[in-house]
Amino acid sequence: MPADPVSREWFVEYVLLDPNFDPAGLIVAADASDGAVLGFVYAVRGRATNGIPVDPDGGWITIGTVAPAARGRGIGTELLERAKRFLQAQGSHWAVFSGYPPAYFLPGLDAETYPAGLRLLERCGFTTVSRPVAMDLGLASYRSPEDVVARRTAREAEGYSFIPAVADDLPEVISFAADRLAPDWGEVIREAVVRSGRPDRVVVAREPTGAVVGFATYGAYRGVLERFGPFGVDERCRGLGLGKILLHATLTRMRGESAHSAWFLWTGLQSAAGRLYVDAGFTVTRTFNVMRAPLDPAPDIRR
């Protein structure tokens, strides 16, 4: 995976320290003569993690590779098939590459960068189920658009607010994110603030009643300042421009911390969020294939 280097620290955090880590799911291919590592794959069973409800019927393959000199010998196929058998024995009915909510390296396979990987996954029974995109926006000359400033002024006159969080806001924002938007986002916010000590990197939208109706954050994943998100608005409040206001309020704060760009890994290009990003000037940098393979039920060895 030469285009996606993974540091030792990142690997340790997302594999060895994953609360769902099972050594049997970290499958390594080695040369029988000298023990040299030729490749590996990491498969993980879906169980709840720190309050994040991961689909109990599924399993994930988050990362794997074969050394260039060892390719063409069936090692990649054997690794994937063993990963599938591991997940099947754990009770998984399907396997997805990648997108494991608590700790994924990439949303899926970049088929343009790794065409051999696409062929390998397809040979092993995986088919593409979605194609999210990564996007990027340069911030060197960024300024919040005048129409967004005007819309924010109008909404604030109606009683809405868009303010960086303080510590007292966090329990409500975390609950809102997990309950109203995505199950893993609350934990992402919690871990980000624990890591950085910066609740103000979470921008909170409240309606006139004072209830949280949206948020946006940055620097949340592994402390990378320029990584934007997660970000969302309560479905019942959409159409009021709150998402656009939150997006630009957050980009302004990122620019204020000298971030040179804002980027993220995962959205649907034709989704409402995707259209919002394009309107803000984001451009697509990569497209990923989220791939899924069915797993036959494992035999009941107790019979």
C-alpha positions in Angstrom: 0.0 0.0 0.0 2.7 2.5 -1.0 0.2 5.4 -1.3 -1.1 4.9 2.2 1.8 4.5 4.7 0.7 3.5 8.2 3.0 4.4 11.1 3.8 2.0 13.9 1.8 4.2 16.3 -1.2 4.2 14.1 -1.1 0.5 13.6 -0.8 -0.1 17.3 -3.8 2.2 18.1 -6.1 0.8 15.3 -5.2 -2.9 15.5 -3.4 -4.0 18.7 -5.3 -1.6 21.0 -8.6 -2.0 19.3 -11.0 -3.1 22.1 -12.3 -5.9 19.8 -8.8 -7.1 18.9 -8.5 -10.9 18.7 -5.0 -12.3 17.9 -6.6 -14.9 15.7 -7.8 -12.2 13.4 -4.4 -10.8 12.8 -3.2 -13.4 10.2 0.4 -13.3 9.1 2.0 -15.1 6.1 5.6 -16.0 6.7 8.3 -17.8 4.8 8.6 -21.3 6.2 12.4 -21.4 5.7 13.4 -18.2 7.6 10.2 -16.8 9.1 10.4 -13.6 7.0 7.0 -11.9 6.9 5.4 -12.0 3.5 2.1 -10.4 4.2 -0.7 -10.0 6.7 -4.4 -9.2 7.0 -6.5 -7.9 10.0 -10.1 -9.1 10.4 -12.2 -8.0 13.3 -15.6 -9.2 14.6 -18.4 -6.6 15.0 -19.1 -6.1 18.8 -20.0 -3.1 20.8 -17.0 -0.9 21.5 -17.0 1.9 24.2 -20.7 2.3 23.7 -20.5 2.2 19.9 -23.0 -0.5 18.6 -21.2 -2.2 15.8 -23.4 -4.5 13.7 -23.3 -7.9 15.5 -24.0 -9.8 12.3 -20.9 -8.5 10.5 -17.2 -8.5 10.4 -14.6 -6.3 8.8 -11.2 -6.5 7.1 -9.5 -3.2 7.7 -6.0 -3.6 6.4 -3.7 -6.1 4.7 -0.9 -6.3 2.2 1.5 -8.7 0.5 5.2 -7.8 0.1 5.8 -7.0 -3.6 8.4 -9.7 -4.1 6.0 -12.3 -2.8 3.0 -11.5 -5.0 1.6 -13.8 -7.6 2.0 -16.9 -5.4 -1.6 -17.0 -4.0 -0.6 -15.5 -0.6 -3.2 -12.7 -0.8 -6.0 -15.1 -1.7 -5.0 -17.4 1.2 -4.9 -14.5 3.6 -8.3 -13.2 2.6 -9.9 -16.7 2.7 -8.5 -17.3 6.2 -9.8 -13.9 7.3 -13.2 -14.8 6.0 -13.1 -18.2 7.8 -12.1 -16.5 11.0 -15.1 -14.1 10.8 -17.4 -16.9 9.9 -16.3 -19.0 12.9 -17.0 -15.9 15.1 -20.6 -15.8 13.8 -20.3 -13.1 11.1 -22.7 -13.4 8.2 -20.8 -11.0 6.0 -17.4 -9.3 5.7 -16.8 -5.7 4.6 -13.6 -4.1 3.4 -13.2 -1.7 5.1 -15.1 1.1 7.0 -15.0 -0.6 10.5 -16.6 2.2 12.6 -14.3 2.3 15.7 -11.0 2.1 13.7 -10.7 2.1 10.0 -7.7 3.1 7.9 -9.5 3.9 4.7 -13.3 3.8 3.9 -12.6 1.1 1.3 -10.4 0.1 -1.6 -9.0 2.9 -3.8 -9.4 0.8 -7.0 -7.6 3.4 -9.2 -4.5 3.3 -7.0 -4.7 -0.5 -6.3 -6.3 -2.3 -9.3 -4.7 -5.6 -8.3 -6.3 -5.3 -4.9 -9.7 -4.9 -6.6 -9.1 -8.0 -8.7 -8.1 -9.9 -5.6 -11.1 -8.9 -3.5 -13.4 -9.7 -6.4 -11.9 -13.2 -6.8 -12.5 -13.8 -3.1 -16.2 -13.0 -3.5 -16.4 -9.3 -2.6 -18.6 -6.9 -4.6 -18.8 -3.1 -4.4 -21.7 -1.9 -2.4 -21.0 1.9 -2.4 -18.4 4.3 -3.6 -17.7 7.1 -1.1 -15.3 9.9 -1.9 -12.6 11.8 -0.1 -12.5 15.6 -0.6 -10.1 18.5 0.1 -10.3 22.3 0.3 -7.3 24.6 0.4 -7.5 27.2 3.2 -4.6 29.5 2.4 -7.0 32.2 1.0 -10.2 31.0 2.6 -12.8 33.5 3.6 -16.3 32.8 4.8 -18.7 33.7 1.9 -20.8 36.8 2.4 -24.1 34.9 1.9 -23.2 32.5 4.7 -22.3 35.4 7.0 -25.7 37.0 6.2 -27.6 33.7 6.8 -25.8 33.2 10.1 -26.8 36.7 11.2 -30.4 36.0 10.2 -30.5 32.7 12.1 -28.9 34.2 15.2 -31.6 36.9 15.2 -34.1 34.1 15.3 -32.4 32.6 18.4 -30.1 30.0 16.9 -26.5 30.0 18.1 -23.2 28.6 16.6 -20.6 28.6 19.4 -17.5 26.6 20.1 -18.1 24.1 22.9 -17.0 24.3 26.5 -16.6 21.3 28.8 -20.2 21.6 30.0 -21.6 21.2 26.5 -19.9 17.9 25.8 -22.2 15.4 27.5 -25.2 16.8 25.5 -23.3 17.1 22.2 -21.9 13.5 22.6 -25.4 12.1 23.3 -26.9 14.1 20.4 -24.2 12.9 17.9 -24.6 9.2 18.9 -28.4 9.2 19.2 -29.4 11.5 16.3 -26.6 11.2 13.7 -24.2 8.2 13.8 -23.6 5.7 16.7 -19.8 6.1 16.6 -19.7 9.9 16.4 -20.3 10.5 20.1 -17.3 8.4 21.0 -15.2 10.1 18.3 -15.9 13.5 20.0 -15.2 12.1 23.5 -11.9 10.6 22.5 -10.9 13.7 20.5 -11.4 16.0 23.4 -9.6 13.6 25.8 -6.7 13.5 23.4 -6.4 17.2 22.7 -8.0 18.9 25.7 -9.7 21.2 23.1 -13.5 21.2 23.5 -13.5 24.4 21.4 -12.7 22.4 18.3 -16.4 21.3 18.5 -18.7 23.9 17.1 -22.2 23.5 18.4 -25.5 24.6 16.9 -28.4 25.2 19.2 -32.0 26.1 18.3 -33.9 28.9 20.1 -35.0 26.4 22.9 -31.4 25.8 23.7 -31.4 22.2 22.4 -28.4 20.9 20.4 -29.4 20.5 16.7 -26.0 20.1 15.1 -22.2 20.1 15.4 -19.0 20.2 13.4 -15.5 19.4 14.6 -12.0 19.0 13.3 -8.7 17.5 14.5 -10.8 14.6 15.9 -9.2 11.6 14.2 -5.7 10.9 15.6 -5.2 14.6 16.4 -4.7 15.5 12.7 -5.6 19.2 12.7 -6.6 19.5 9.0 -9.0 16.6 9.1 -12.5 17.9 9.1 -15.4 16.1 10.7 -17.5 14.5 11.8 -20.3 17.0 11.1 -24.1 16.8 11.0 -27.4 18.5 11.7 -30.6 17.0 13.1 -32.8 15.8 10.2 -35.8 17.8 11.5 -33.8 21.1 11.2 -32.4 20.6 7.7 -33.2 23.1 5.0 -32.5 26.1 7.3 -28.9 26.4 6.2 -27.6 25.4 9.6 -25.2 22.9 8.1 -23.7 25.5 5.8 -23.2 27.9 8.7 -21.6 25.2 10.8 -19.3 24.1 8.0 -18.0 27.6 7.4 -17.8 28.5 11.1 -15.5 25.4 11.5 -13.4 26.2 8.4 -12.9 29.7 9.8 -11.6 28.3 13.1 -9.4 25.8 11.3 -7.9 28.7 9.2 -7.4 30.6 12.5 -5.2 27.7 13.7 -3.1 27.9 10.6 -4.5 24.8 8.9 -3.4 24.9 5.3 -6.3 22.7 4.1 -9.4 20.9 5.2 -10.0 17.3 4.1 -12.0 14.2 5.0 -12.3 10.7 3.8 -15.9 9.8 3.4 -19.1 11.2 1.9 -21.5 10.3 -0.8 -20.9 12.7 -3.7 -24.6 12.8 -4.5 -25.7 13.1 -0.9 -26.9 16.4 0.7 -23.6 16.6 2.5 -21.6 15.9 -0.7 -23.5 18.7 -2.5 -22.8 21.1 0.4 -19.1 20.3 0.3 -18.9 20.9 -3.5 -20.8 24.2 -3.0 -18.2 25.2 -0.4 -15.4 24.6 -2.9 -14.2 21.1 -1.9 -12.9 18.9 -4.7 -12.8 15.1 -4.9 -9.3 13.6 -4.3 -10.1 9.9 -4.1 -12.9 7.4 -4.6 -13.2 4.2 -2.6 -15.0 1.0 -3.2 -16.7 -0.3 0.0 -16.8 -4.0 -0.7 -18.8 -6.8 0.9 -18.7 -10.6 0.8 -21.4 -12.9 2.2 -20.3 -15.6 4.6 -22.0 -18.9 4.9 -23.0 -19.8 8.5 -20.3 -21.6 10.3 -21.0 -25.2 11.2 -22.1 -25.9 14.7 -19.2 -27.9 16.1 -21.2 -28.9 19.2 -23.4 -31.3 17.2 
